[in-house]
Amino acid sequence: MKRLLCLLIFLAMLLPLSGQSSAWKEMVIAPSESVWASSSLTETIGGRRVTYGPEGLFDGNISSLWVEGAEGDGIGESVTVMTQQLITRVSVVNGFARSQRLFGRNNRVREVSLSFLAGMTAPGLVTELDFTLYFVKEKAVSGRYELKDGMELQSLALYPFEELQRNFYRETIEQFSIEYPDLFAMALGELGIPKNEWRDPLNQELIREIFGFFGVKITIEDVYKGTHYHDTCVSELEFELEEF
């Protein structure tokens, strides 16, 4: 606890004074984490507590799923996934796809919005429980994507946004180097990268691999209503990825 308190005091001293500081979001991440949900439904089945968390989206099993846990239909709830690579396609199995009956009884996603996340950490930004603090920025993709009201796998092509993702990541590193110069210098020192050489593509790749964060956030914007329940369900997510 003392180590965490010292970390927070140290960060308070380093916070940028510019008006851009509000654009950074803080994410505290455990070593095993790569997917997060804004909420998840927990219910009791046969005396056992069951949580439909976002990890069920990536196990290849449509019987395990993510169900948002907010009041109402879950509009505005989201899943965030760390990919560490460019996202060129998102594929979705919508709804509670275990059976047609469960699919129809629960909400399904009609429209989603997407945004990319890019961020940085630095040596020493780790708690005694090995949680790492990242400073992250978010860039929204304009428009919404509509999903079909069916249980088949369906895809959202993101090829038009490859260069946007590359530029966004580079801009985020650049801004971090300006607004958190001490933390950035610590990262460069740990990697043995001279201050005037970090923009080299190979050095940027090393920075991203060791201290960087890149991912995508998928937000529910509209739903197909279920006949019995307000819970909005998604059974599976798959990503097609490419190197930066």
Buried (B, 14 or more C-beta within 10 A) or exposed (E): EEEBEEBEEEBEEEEBEEEEEEBBEEBBBEEEEBBBBBBBBEEEEEEEEEEBBBBBBBEEEBEBBBBBBBEEBBBBBBBBBBBBBBBBBBBBBBBBBBEEEBBBBBBBBBBBBBBBBBBBBBEBBBBEEEBBBBBBBBBEBEEEBBBEBBBEBBEBEBEEBBEBBEEBBBEBBEBBBEBBEEBBEBBBEEBEBEEEEBEEEEBBEBBBEEBBBBBBBBBBBBBBEBEEBBBBBBBBBBBBEEEB
